[in-house]
């Protein structure tokens, strides 16, 4: 009994430590940040103390102006991601199920996927003008390419043994597509969706910075920088980073729940 109790206690301790591990990086960052400011390596007018920055962040998100900008950026990101997911996943699966069809458009997908999305901002300005639609459109386009690429390759690289087993059991092409290929594409598809939501957030923030905007975290960052309001600037940067991290964790949790058979 004593041995079992000690093993159980050791497991609980291990679990507690594993929960604390993700906090080590942020703690180290803020400690180094504080030391740099206190030692005068960087003037406080350029880099405020971390405590003051976090206080500005919390005050802004708890009903301040920063909350409004945060919600606008989140809404634009979700709009762009929804468009990319609803169009990209079915299109990627269809292209992946017909390798010849995918190879015929592979160059276009890889070309635009490799082109920096910010380089396309002038093109989207000409098409959509200075509007919210522009910000959502360019973010959705960038995320769409990632979703199509990963969904298609998930189908193309589906395990041949499962496809052969389905054929041996007399499954039709539609049944193989519906019951094998789609499910086999989920793991790669979720990787694409996770990358796509991060890309959508990045492009939305960049668009808010450089395309005429009255709100959003990108607008808040560039506006605070121009008037040297560094606390607000860093608080908005931390808010954008926290949003990106939260979206990434959300998709990791969804992936583990939905694609629970991954690697089996």
MIDOSE-1310 file (N, C-alpha, C; in nm, 2 decimals, decimal comma, always signed):
residues 264
xxxx	+0,08/-0,12/+0,00/+0,00/+0,00/+0,00/+0,09/+0,13/+0,00; +0,20/+0,12/+0,08/+0,28/+0,24/+0,09/+0,35/+0,27/-0,05; +0,38/+0,16/-0,12/+0,44/+0,17/-0,25/+0,34/+0,23/-0,35; +0,22/+0,19/-0,34/+0,12/+0,24/-0,43/+0,09/+0,39/-0,40
xxxx	+0,09/+0,42/-0,27/+0,06/+0,56/-0,23/+0,17/+0,65/-0,28; +0,30/+0,60/-0,27/+0,41/+0,68/-0,31/+0,41/+0,70/-0,46; +0,37/+0,59/-0,54/+0,37/+0,60/-0,68/+0,26/+0,70/-0,72; +0,14/+0,70/-0,65/+0,03/+0,79/-0,68/+0,08/+0,93/-0,66
xxxx	+0,15/+0,95/-0,54/+0,19/+1,09/-0,51/+0,30/+1,14/-0,61; +0,38/+1,05/-0,66/+0,48/+1,08/-0,76/+0,41/+1,12/-0,89; +0,31/+1,05/-0,92/+0,23/+1,08/-1,05/+0,17/+1,22/-1,03; +0,11/+1,25/-0,92/+0,04/+1,38/-0,90/+0,14/+1,49/-0,90
xxxx	+0,26/+1,47/-0,85/+0,37/+1,57/-0,85/+0,41/+1,59/-1,00; +0,43/+1,48/-1,07/+0,47/+1,49/-1,21/+0,36/+1,57/-1,29; +0,23/+1,55/-1,27/+0,13/+1,62/-1,34/+0,13/+1,77/-1,30; +0,16/+1,80/-1,17/+0,16/+1,94/-1,13/+0,28/+2,01/-1,20
xxxx	+0,39/+1,94/-1,21/+0,51/+2,00/-1,27/+0,48/+2,02/-1,42; +0,42/+1,92/-1,49/+0,39/+1,94/-1,63/+0,29/+2,05/-1,66; +0,20/+2,08/-1,56/+0,11/+2,20/-1,58/+0,19/+2,33/-1,57; +0,29/+2,33/-1,49/+0,37/+2,45/-1,46/+0,47/+2,48/-1,57
xxxx	+0,51/+2,37/-1,65/+0,62/+2,39/-1,75/+0,59/+2,50/-1,85; +0,46/+2,51/-1,90/+0,44/+2,62/-2,00/+0,46/+2,76/-1,95; +0,46/+2,78/-1,81/+0,47/+2,91/-1,75/+0,62/+2,95/-1,74; +0,71/+2,86/-1,76/+0,85/+2,89/-1,74/+0,90/+2,99/-1,84
xxxx	+0,86/+2,97/-1,97/+0,91/+3,06/-2,07/+0,86/+3,20/-2,05; +0,73/+3,23/-2,03/+0,68/+3,36/-2,01/+0,74/+3,42/-1,88; +0,76/+3,34/-1,78/+0,82/+3,40/-1,65/+0,96/+3,44/-1,68; +1,04/+3,36/-1,76/+1,18/+3,40/-1,79/+1,18/+3,53/-1,87
xxxx	+1,09/+3,54/-1,97/+1,08/+3,66/-2,05/+1,06/+3,78/-1,97; +0,96/+3,78/-1,88/+0,93/+3,90/-1,80/+1,04/+3,93/-1,70; +1,11/+3,83/-1,65/+1,22/+3,85/-1,56/+1,34/+3,92/-1,63; +1,37/+3,87/-1,75/+1,48/+3,93/-1,83/+1,43/+4,08/-1,87
xxxx	+1,31/+4,09/-1,91/+1,25/+4,22/-1,95/+1,27/+4,32/-1,83; +1,23/+4,28/-1,71/+1,24/+4,36/-1,60/+1,39/+4,40/-1,56; +1,48/+4,30/-1,58/+1,62/+4,33/-1,55/+1,68/+4,43/-1,65; +1,64/+4,41/-1,77/+1,69/+4,51/-1,88/+1,64/+4,65/-1,85
xxxx	+1,52/+4,66/-1,81/+1,46/+4,80/-1,78/+1,53/+4,86/-1,66; +1,54/+4,78/-1,55/+1,59/+4,83/-1,42/+1,74/+4,86/-1,44; +1,81/+4,79/-1,52/+1,96/+4,81/-1,54/+1,98/+4,93/-1,63; +1,88/+4,98/-1,69/+1,89/+5,10/-1,78/+1,95/+5,06/-1,92
xxxx	+1,95/+4,93/-1,96/+2,01/+4,90/-2,09/+1,92/+4,96/-2,20; +1,79/+4,97/-2,18/+1,70/+5,03/-2,27/+1,62/+5,13/-2,19; +1,61/+5,25/-2,24/+1,54/+5,36/-2,17/+1,39/+5,32/-2,16; +1,33/+5,36/-2,04/+1,19/+5,32/-2,01/+1,10/+5,39/-2,11
xxxx	+1,14/+5,50/-2,18/+1,05/+5,56/-2,27/+1,04/+5,48/-2,40; +1,13/+5,39/-2,42/+1,13/+5,29/-2,53/+1,08/+5,16/-2,49; +1,11/+5,12/-2,37/+1,06/+4,98/-2,32/+1,01/+5,00/-2,18; +0,88/+5,01/-2,16/+0,83/+5,03/-2,02/+0,85/+4,90/-1,94
xxxx	+0,84/+4,91/-1,81/+0,85/+4,79/-1,72/+0,74/+4,69/-1,75; +0,77/+4,56/-1,74/+0,67/+4,46/-1,77/+0,54/+4,48/-1,69; +0,56/+4,51/-1,56/+0,44/+4,52/-1,47/+0,35/+4,63/-1,52; +0,40/+4,75/-1,56/+0,32/+4,86/-1,61/+0,25/+4,82/-1,74
xxxx	+0,32/+4,74/-1,83/+0,27/+4,70/-1,95/+0,15/+4,60/-1,93; +0,17/+4,51/-1,85/+0,06/+4,41/-1,82/-0,06/+4,48/-1,76; -0,03/+4,58/-1,67/-0,14/+4,65/-1,61/-0,22/+4,73/-1,72; -0,15/+4,79/-1,81/-0,22/+4,86/-1,92/-0,30/+4,76/-2,01
xxxx	-0,24/+4,64/-2,03/-0,31/+4,53/-2,10/-0,44/+4,49/-2,03; -0,43/+4,46/-1,90/-0,55/+4,42/-1,83/-0,65/+4,53/-1,82; -0,61/+4,65/-1,80/-0,70/+4,76/-1,79/-0,77/+4,78/-1,92; -0,70/+4,77/-2,03/-0,75/+4,79/-2,17/-0,85/+4,68/-2,20
xxxx	-0,82/+4,56/-2,16/-0,91/+4,44/-2,20/-1,03/+4,43/-2,11; -1,02/+4,49/-1,99/-1,14/+4,49/-1,90/-1,23/+4,61/-1,92; -1,26/+4,64/-2,04/-1,35/+4,75/-2,07/-1,29/+4,87/-2,13; -1,16/+4,87/-2,15/-1,10/+4,99/-2,21/-1,10/+4,99/-2,36
xxxx	-1,04/+5,08/-2,42/-1,04/+5,09/-2,57/-0,97/+4,97/-2,63; -0,88/+4,91/-2,56/-0,81/+4,79/-2,62/-0,90/+4,68/-2,64; -1,01/+4,66/-2,56/-1,10/+4,56/-2,57/-1,18/+4,57/-2,71; -1,22/+4,69/-2,74/-1,29/+4,71/-2,87/-1,20/+4,67/-2,99
xxxx	-1,07/+4,71/-2,98/-0,97/+4,67/-3,09/-0,95/+4,52/-3,09; -0,94/+4,46/-2,98/-0,92/+4,32/-2,97/-1,04/+4,24/-3,04; -1,16/+4,29/-3,01/-1,28/+4,22/-3,06/-1,29/+4,24/-3,21; -1,25/+4,36/-3,26/-1,25/+4,38/-3,41/-1,15/+4,29/-3,48
xxxx	-1,03/+4,28/-3,42/-0,93/+4,19/-3,48/-0,98/+4,04/-3,48; -1,03/+4,00/-3,37/-1,08/+3,86/-3,35/-1,19/+3,84/-3,45; -1,29/+3,93/-3,47/-1,40/+3,91/-3,56/-1,35/+3,90/-3,71; -1,25/+3,99/-3,75/-1,20/+3,98/-3,88/-1,12/+3,85/-3,91
xxxx	-1,05/+3,81/-3,80/-0,97/+3,68/-3,82/-1,07/+3,56/-3,83; -1,17/+3,56/-3,75/-1,27/+3,45/-3,76/-1,34/+3,45/-3,89; -1,37/+3,57/-3,95/-1,44/+3,57/-4,08/-1,35/+3,52/-4,19; -1,22/+3,56/-4,19/-1,12/+3,51/-4,29/-1,10/+3,36/-4,27
xxxx	-1,09/+3,32/-4,15/-1,07/+3,17/-4,13/-1,19/+3,09/-4,17; -1,31/+3,14/-4,14/-1,43/+3,07/-4,18/-1,44/+3,05/-4,33; -1,41/+3,16/-4,41/-1,41/+3,15/-4,55/-1,31/+3,05/-4,60; -1,19/+3,06/-4,55/-1,08/+2,97/-4,59/-1,11/+2,82/-4,56
xxxx	-1,17/+2,80/-4,44/-1,21/+2,66/-4,40/-1,32/+2,60/-4,49; -1,43/+2,68/-4,50/-1,55/+2,64/-4,58/-1,52/+2,61/-4,72; -1,43/+2,69/-4,78/-1,40/+2,67/-4,92/-1,28/+2,58/-4,94; -1,18/+2,59/-4,85/-1,05/+2,52/-4,87/-1,06/+2,37/-4,84
xxxx	-1,13/+2,33/-4,74/-1,13/+2,19/-4,70/-1,20/+2,11/-4,81; -1,32/+2,14/-4,85/-1,38/+2,06/-4,96/-1,30/+2,06/-5,09; -1,25/+2,18/-5,12/-1,18/+2,19/-5,25/-1,05/+2,11/-5,24; -0,98/+2,11/-5,12/-0,86/+2,04/-5,11/-0,88/+1,89/-5,11
xxxx	-0,99/+1,84/-5,05/-1,02/+1,70/-5,05/-1,06/+1,65/-5,19; -1,13/+1,74/-5,26/-1,17/+1,70/-5,40/-1,04/+1,69/-5,49; -0,96/+1,79/-5,48/-0,83/+1,79/-5,56/-0,74/+1,68/-5,52; -0,74/+1,65/-5,39/-0,65/+1,54/-5,34/-0,70/+1,40/-5,39
xxxx	-0,83/+1,39/-5,41/-0,88/+1,26/-5,45/-0,86/+1,23/-5,60; -0,82/+1,34/-5,67/-0,79/+1,32/-5,81/-0,65/+1,39/-5,83; -0,54/+1,30/-5,82/-0,41/+1,36/-5,82/-0,37/+1,43/-5,94; -0,43/+1,39/-6,06/-0,40/+1,46/-6,18/-0,46/+1,61/-6,18
xxxx	-0,58/+1,62/-6,12/-0,64/+1,75/-6,10/-0,55/+1,84/-6,01; -0,50/+1,78/-5,91/-0,42/+1,86/-5,81/-0,29/+1,90/-5,88; -0,23/+1,81/-5,95/-0,10/+1,84/-6,02/-0,12/+1,95/-6,12; -0,24/+1,96/-6,18/-0,26/+2,07/-6,28/-0,27/+2,21/-6,22
xxxx	-0,30/+2,22/-6,09/-0,30/+2,35/-6,03/-0,20/+2,36/-5,92; -0,11/+2,27/-5,90/-0,01/+2,27/-5,80/+0,08/+2,39/-5,81; +0,12/+2,42/-5,93/+0,21/+2,54/-5,94/+0,14/+2,67/-5,89; +0,02/+2,69/-5,92/-0,05/+2,81/-5,88/-0,06/+2,81/-5,73
xxxx	-0,10/+2,70/-5,67/-0,11/+2,69/-5,52/+0,02/+2,72/-5,46; +0,13/+2,66/-5,50/+0,26/+2,67/-5,44/+0,32/+2,82/-5,47; +0,29/+2,87/-5,59/+0,34/+3,00/-5,62/+0,28/+3,11/-5,53; +0,14/+3,11/-5,51/+0,08/+3,21/-5,43/+0,10/+3,18/-5,28
xxxx	+0,12/+3,05/-5,24/+0,15/+3,02/-5,11/+0,29/+3,07/-5,07; +0,38/+3,07/-5,16/+0,52/+3,11/-5,14/+0,54/+3,26/-5,15; +0,44/+3,33/-5,21/+0,44/+3,48/-5,22/+0,40/+3,54/-5,09; +0,49/+3,63/-5,03/+0,45/+3,70/-4,91/+0,31/+3,77/-4,92
xxxx	+0,23/+3,74/-4,83/+0,09/+3,79/-4,84/+0,09/+3,95/-4,84; +0,18/+4,01/-4,77/+0,18/+4,15/-4,76/+0,21/+4,21/-4,90; +0,28/+4,14/-4,98/+0,31/+4,19/-5,12/+0,19/+4,20/-5,20; +0,08/+4,13/-5,16/-0,04/+4,13/-5,24/-0,14/+4,24/-5,19
xxxx	-0,10/+4,31/-5,08/-0,19/+4,42/-5,03/-0,23/+4,52/-5,14; -0,13/+4,57/-5,22/-0,17/+4,67/-5,32/-0,27/+4,61/-5,42; -0,25/+4,49/-5,46/-0,35/+4,42/-5,55/-0,49/+4,42/-5,49; -0,50/+4,38/-5,37/-0,63/+4,38/-5,30/-0,69/+4,52/-5,28
xxxx	-0,60/+4,62/-5,26/-0,65/+4,75/-5,25/-0,71/+4,80/-5,38; -0,66/+4,76/-5,49/-0,71/+4,80/-5,62/-0,85/+4,73/-5,64; -0,86/+4,60/-5,60/-0,98/+4,53/-5,62/-1,09/+4,57/-5,52; -1,06/+4,58/-5,39/-1,16/+4,60/-5,29/-1,16/+4,74/-5,23
xxxx	-1,06/+4,82/-5,25/-1,05/+4,95/-5,20/-1,01/+4,94/-5,05; -1,02/+5,06/-4,98/-0,99/+5,07/-4,84/-1,12/+5,04/-4,76; -1,13/+4,91/-4,72/-1,25/+4,87/-4,65/-1,22/+4,75/-4,56; -1,32/+4,72/-4,48/-1,31/+4,59/-4,40/-1,30/+4,47/-4,49
xxxx	-1,37/+4,47/-4,60/-1,37/+4,36/-4,69/-1,23/+4,33/-4,74; -1,15/+4,43/-4,76/-1,01/+4,42/-4,81/-0,93/+4,34/-4,70; -0,94/+4,37/-4,58/-0,86/+4,31/-4,47/-0,90/+4,16/-4,46; -1,03/+4,14/-4,46/-1,08/+4,00/-4,45/-1,04/+3,92/-4,58
xxxx	-1,05/+3,98/-4,70/-1,03/+3,91/-4,82/-0,88/+3,86/-4,83; -0,79/+3,95/-4,80/-0,65/+3,91/-4,82/-0,61/+3,81/-4,71; -0,67/+3,82/-4,59/-0,64/+3,72/-4,49/-0,70/+3,58/-4,53; -0,82/+3,59/-4,58/-0,89/+3,46/-4,62/-0,81/+3,40/-4,74
xxxx	-0,76/+3,48/-4,83/-0,69/+3,42/-4,95/-0,56/+3,35/-4,90; -0,49/+3,42/-4,81/-0,36/+3,36/-4,76/-0,39/+3,23/-4,68; -0,49/+3,23/-4,60/-0,53/+3,11/-4,52/-0,58/+3,00/-4,61; -0,66/+3,04/-4,72/-0,72/+2,94/-4,81/-0,61/+2,85/-4,87
xxxx	-0,50/+2,91/-4,92/-0,40/+2,83/-4,98/-0,34/+2,73/-4,89; -0,32/+2,76/-4,76/-0,27/+2,67/-4,66/-0,36/+2,55/-4,64; -0,49/+2,58/-4,63/-0,59/+2,48/-4,61/-0,60/+2,39/-4,73; -0,61/+2,44/-4,85/-0,61/+2,36/-4,97/-0,49/+2,26/-4,98
xxxx	-0,37/+2,32/-4,96/-0,25/+2,24/-4,97/-0,25/+2,13/-4,87; -0,28/+2,15/-4,74/-0,28/+2,05/-4,64/-0,39/+1,94/-4,66; -0,51/+1,99/-4,69/-0,62/+1,90/-4,71/-0,59/+1,80/-4,83; -0,54/+1,86/-4,94/-0,51/+1,78/-5,06/-0,40/+1,68/-5,03
xxxx	-0,30/+1,72/-4,96/-0,19/+1,62/-4,93/-0,23/+1,52/-4,83; -0,33/+1,55/-4,74/-0,38/+1,45/-4,65/-0,45/+1,34/-4,73; -0,52/+1,38/-4,83/-0,59/+1,27/-4,91/-0,49/+1,20/-5,00; -0,40/+1,27/-5,06/-0,30/+1,21/-5,15/-0,21/+1,11/-5,07
xxxx	-0,18/+1,14/-4,95/-0,09/+1,05/-4,87/-0,17/+0,96/-4,78; -0,30/+0,94/-4,81/-0,38/+0,85/-4,73/-0,31/+0,71/-4,73; -0,33/+0,64/-4,62/-0,27/+0,51/-4,61/-0,32/+0,41/-4,71; -0,23/+0,36/-4,80/-0,27/+0,27/-4,91/-0,34/+0,14/-4,86
xxxx	-0,29/+0,10/-4,74/-0,35/-0,03/-4,69/-0,50/-0,02/-4,66; -0,54/+0,10/-4,61/-0,68/+0,11/-4,58/-0,76/+0,13/-4,70; -0,71/+0,20/-4,80/-0,78/+0,21/-4,93/-0,79/+0,07/-5,00; -0,68/-0,01/-5,00/-0,69/-0,14/-5,05/-0,78/-0,23/-4,98
xxxx	-0,79/-0,22/-4,85/-0,88/-0,30/-4,77/-1,02/-0,27/-4,80; -1,05/-0,14/-4,82/-1,19/-0,10/-4,86/-1,22/-0,15/-5,00; -1,13/-0,15/-5,09/-1,15/-0,21/-5,22/-1,18/-0,36/-5,22; -1,10/-0,43/-5,14/-1,12/-0,57/-5,12/-1,26/-0,61/-5,07
xxxx	-1,31/-0,52/-4,98/-1,44/-0,54/-4,92/-1,55/-0,50/-5,01; -1,52/-0,45/-5,13/-1,62/-0,42/-5,23/-1,67/-0,28/-5,22; -1,60/-0,19/-5,15/-1,65/-0,05/-5,14/-1,64/+0,02/-5,28; -1,74/+0,11/-5,31/-1,74/+0,18/-5,43/-1,64/+0,30/-5,42
xxxx	-1,62/+0,37/-5,53/-1,53/+0,49/-5,52/-1,58/+0,60/-5,43; -1,72/+0,62/-5,43/-1,78/+0,71/-5,34/-1,76/+0,67/-5,20; -1,78/+0,54/-5,17/-1,77/+0,50/-5,03/-1,62/+0,51/-4,98; -1,53/+0,48/-5,07/-1,38/+0,50/-5,03/-1,36/+0,65/-5,01
xxxx	-1,41/+0,74/-5,09/-1,39/+0,88/-5,07/-1,45/+0,93/-4,94; -1,58/+0,88/-4,92/-1,65/+0,93/-4,80/-1,60/+0,87/-4,67; -1,57/+0,74/-4,67/-1,54/+0,67/-4,55/-1,39/+0,65/-4,52; -1,31/+0,67/-4,62/-1,17/+0,65/-4,60/-1,09/+0,78/-4,62
xxxx	-1,10/+0,83/-4,74/-1,01/+0,95/-4,78/-1,04/+1,07/-4,69; -1,17/+1,10/-4,67/-1,20/+1,22/-4,59/-1,14/+1,21/-4,45; -1,16/+1,09/-4,39/-1,11/+1,07/-4,25/-0,96/+1,06/-4,25; -0,90/+1,01/-4,35/-0,75/+1,00/-4,36/-0,69/+1,14/-4,37
xxxx	-0,77/+1,24/-4,43/-0,72/+1,37/-4,45/-0,73/+1,46/-4,33; -0,80/+1,41/-4,23/-0,83/+1,50/-4,11/-0,71/+1,55/-4,04; -0,61/+1,45/-4,02/-0,49/+1,49/-3,94/-0,42/+1,60/-4,01; -0,39/+1,59/-4,14/-0,32/+1,69/-4,22/-0,41/+1,81/-4,23
xxxx	-0,54/+1,79/-4,24/-0,63/+1,90/-4,26/-0,63/+1,99/-4,13; -0,63/+1,93/-4,01/-0,62/+2,01/-3,89/-0,49/+2,09/-3,88; -0,38/+2,03/-3,92/-0,26/+2,10/-3,92/-0,27/+2,23/-4,01; -0,33/+2,21/-4,13/-0,36/+2,32/-4,21/-0,45/+2,43/-4,15
xxxx	-0,55/+2,38/-4,09/-0,65/+2,48/-4,02/-0,58/+2,55/-3,91; -0,49/+2,48/-3,83/-0,42/+2,55/-3,73/-0,33/+2,66/-3,78; -0,26/+2,62/-3,89/-0,17/+2,72/-3,95/-0,24/+2,83/-4,02; -0,36/+2,80/-4,07/-0,44/+2,90/-4,14/-0,49/+3,00/-4,05
xxxx	-0,54/+2,96/-3,93/-0,59/+3,06/-3,84/-0,48/+3,16/-3,79; -0,36/+3,10/-3,77/-0,25/+3,19/-3,73/-0,21/+3,28/-3,84; -0,21/+3,23/-3,97/-0,18/+3,32/-4,08/-0,29/+3,43/-4,10; -0,42/+3,39/-4,08/-0,52/+3,49/-4,09/-0,51/+3,60/-3,99
xxxx	-0,47/+3,57/-3,87/-0,45/+3,67/-3,76/-0,33/+3,76/-3,80; -0,22/+3,70/-3,85/-0,11/+3,78/-3,89/-0,14/+3,88/-4,00; -0,21/+3,84/-4,10/-0,24/+3,92/-4,21/-0,34/+4,03/-4,17; -0,44/+3,99/-4,09/-0,54/+4,09/-4,04/-0,47/+4,20/-3,97
xxxx	-0,38/+4,17/-3,88/-0,31/+4,27/-3,80/-0,22/+4,36/-3,89; -0,15/+4,30/-3,99/-0,07/+4,38/-4,08/-0,16/+4,47/-4,16; -0,28/+4,42/-4,21/-0,37/+4,50/-4,29/-0,42/+4,61/-4,21; -0,45/+4,59/-4,08/-0,50/+4,70/-3,99/-0,39/+4,81/-3,97
xxxx	-0,27/+4,77/-3,98/-0,16/+4,86/-3,96/-0,14/+4,95/-4,08; -0,15/+4,89/-4,20/-0,11/+4,96/-4,32/-0,22/+5,00/-4,42; -0,34/+4,94/-4,40/-0,46/+4,98/-4,48/-0,55/+5,06/-4,39; -0,60/+5,17/-4,44/-0,68/+5,26/-4,36/-0,78/+5,19/-4,26
xxxx	-0,76/+5,21/-4,13/-0,84/+5,14/-4,03/-0,86/+5,23/-3,91; -0,97/+5,23/-3,85/-1,00/+5,31/-3,73/-1,00/+5,22/-3,61; -0,98/+5,09/-3,62/-0,99/+5,00/-3,51/-0,91/+4,88/-3,54; -0,90/+4,79/-3,44/-0,82/+4,67/-3,45/-0,68/+4,68/-3,38
xxxx	-0,63/+4,57/-3,35/-0,50/+4,57/-3,27/-0,39/+4,63/-3,36; -0,39/+4,60/-3,49/-0,28/+4,66/-3,58/-0,29/+4,81/-3,58; -0,41/+4,86/-3,59/-0,43/+5,01/-3,58/-0,38/+5,06/-3,45; -0,42/+4,99/-3,34/-0,38/+5,04/-3,21/-0,22/+5,04/-3,20
xxxx	-0,16/+4,94/-3,25/-0,01/+4,93/-3,24/+0,06/+5,04/-3,31; +0,02/+5,07/-3,44/+0,08/+5,17/-3,52/+0,05/+5,31/-3,47; -0,08/+5,33/-3,42/-0,12/+5,46/-3,37/-0,04/+5,49/-3,25; -0,03/+5,39/-3,16/+0,05/+5,42/-3,03/+0,19/+5,44/-3,06
xxxx	+0,25/+5,38/-3,16/+0,39/+5,39/-3,19/+0,42/+5,53/-3,24; +0,33/+5,59/-3,32/+0,34/+5,72/-3,38/+0,34/+5,83/-3,28; +0,27/+5,81/-3,17/+0,26/+5,92/-3,06/+0,35/+5,88/-2,95; +0,43/+5,77/-2,96/+0,52/+5,72/-2,86/+0,45/+5,68/-2,73
xxxx	+0,33/+5,63/-2,74/+0,26/+5,57/-2,63/+0,30/+5,43/-2,62; +0,42/+5,40/-2,56/+0,48/+5,27/-2,57/+0,41/+5,17/-2,49; +0,35/+5,21/-2,37/+0,28/+5,11/-2,29/+0,16/+5,05/-2,37; +0,09/+5,14/-2,43/-0,03/+5,09/-2,51/+0,02/+5,01/-2,63
xxxx	+0,13/+5,05/-2,69/+0,18/+4,97/-2,81/+0,22/+4,83/-2,76; +0,30/+4,82/-2,66/+0,34/+4,69/-2,61/+0,22/+4,60/-2,56; +0,12/+4,67/-2,50/+0,00/+4,60/-2,45/-0,07/+4,54/-2,57; -0,09/+4,62/-2,68/-0,15/+4,57/-2,80/-0,08/+4,45/-2,86
xxxx	+0,05/+4,46/-2,86/+0,14/+4,35/-2,91/+0,11/+4,23/-2,83; +0,11/+4,24/-2,70/+0,09/+4,13/-2,61/-0,05/+4,07/-2,63; -0,15/+4,16/-2,65/-0,29/+4,11/-2,68/-0,29/+4,03/-2,81; -0,23/+4,08/-2,91/-0,22/+4,00/-3,04/-0,16/+3,87/-3,02
xxxx	-0,05/+3,87/-2,94/+0,02/+3,74/-2,92/-0,06/+3,64/-2,84; -0,13/+3,70/-2,74/-0,22/+3,61/-2,65/-0,33/+3,55/-2,74; -0,39/+3,64/-2,83/-0,50/+3,59/-2,91/-0,45/+3,48/-3,00; -0,33/+3,49/-3,06/-0,27/+3,39/-3,15/-0,25/+3,26/-3,07
xxxx	-0,19/+3,27/-2,95/-0,16/+3,16/-2,87/-0,29/+3,08/-2,83; -0,40/+3,16/-2,79/-0,52/+3,10/-2,75/-0,59/+3,03/-2,87; -0,58/+3,08/-2,99/-0,64/+3,02/-3,11/-0,57/+2,89/-3,14; -0,43/+2,89/-3,12/-0,35/+2,77/-3,15/-0,38/+2,66/-3,05
xxxx	-0,39/+2,70/-2,92/-0,43/+2,60/-2,82/-0,57/+2,54/-2,84; -0,66/+2,62/-2,88/-0,80/+2,58/-2,91/-0,80/+2,47/-3,02; -0,72/+2,50/-3,13/-0,72/+2,40/-3,24/-0,64/+2,27/-3,20; -0,54/+2,28/-3,11/-0,47/+2,17/-3,06/-0,57/+2,08/-2,98
xxxx	-0,65/+2,14/-2,90/-0,75/+2,06/-2,82/-0,85/+2,00/-2,91; -0,90/+2,07/-3,01/-1,00/+2,01/-3,10/-0,94/+1,90/-3,18; -0,81/+1,92/-3,22/-0,75/+1,81/-3,30/-0,73/+1,68/-3,22; -0,69/+1,70/-3,09/-0,68/+1,58/-3,01/-0,81/+1,51/-2,98
xxxx	-0,92/+1,59/-2,98/-1,05/+1,53/-2,95/-1,11/+1,46/-3,07; -1,09/+1,53/-3,19/-1,15/+1,48/-3,31/-1,07/+1,38/-3,38; -0,94/+1,40/-3,39/-0,85/+1,31/-3,46/-0,77/+1,23/-3,36; -0,85/+1,16/-3,27/-0,79/+1,09/-3,16/-0,72/+0,96/-3,20
xxxx	-0,74/+0,92/-3,32/-0,68/+0,80/-3,37/-0,54/+0,83/-3,44; -0,50/+0,95/-3,44/-0,38/+0,99/-3,51/-0,26/+0,91/-3,47; -0,19/+0,85/-3,56/-0,07/+0,77/-3,54/-0,10/+0,63/-3,51; -0,22/+0,59/-3,51/-0,26/+0,45/-3,48/-0,27/+0,37/-3,61
